[in-house]
């Protein structure tokens, strides 16, 4: 099935370095350090990344971190729960901005 996002593009991500190798190198060094085992396990970091991927709606990241989660031992129930956490935070963030809307509306209505 054809989609706007070509899953094959994910494999070409490293090519982003072609025209700005120094900047890309810094990003990839940072990225690697972030996902290395630390206070959080690599598995926990993959679950966080999967949830964030859904929040920012990046199909490439969803593909990559679904695979990473499975490879690091997560199961579908854990992954689904992580996605629900992201959905709850995203929904709550949208709703809390209603406070801003109410403040402006009340100020303009007076």
Residue, then its C-alpha position, 0 to 999 in steps of 0.5 A: x500500500x502506498x502512503x505519503x510516508x515511505x517506510x524505506x525513507x527511515x533507512x536513509x535517515x543517515x543521509x541527512x548528514x550529507x550537506x551538514x556533516x558536522x551538525x549531523x554528527x553532533x546530533x547523532x552523538x547526542x542521540x546515541x548518548x541519550x539512548x544509552x543505558x543510564x538511570x533508565x534502561x534502554x527498554x524504558x527509553x524505547x517505551x518513552x520514545x514510542x509514546x513521544x513518537x505517537x504524541x508528535x505523530x511521526x510515523x518513522x519514529x513509530x516504526x522505529x520504536x515499535x521495533x526497538x521496544x520489541x527487540x528490548x523485551x517490551x510486550x504489546x500491552x506495555x507498548x499500548x499502555x505507553x501510547x495511552x500515557x502519551x494520549x492522556x498527556x496530549x489530551x490534558x495539555x490541550x484541555x489545560x490551554x482552555x484556561x488561556x482561552x477562558x482568560x482571554x475571552x473573559x478579558x475581551x468580554x468585559 
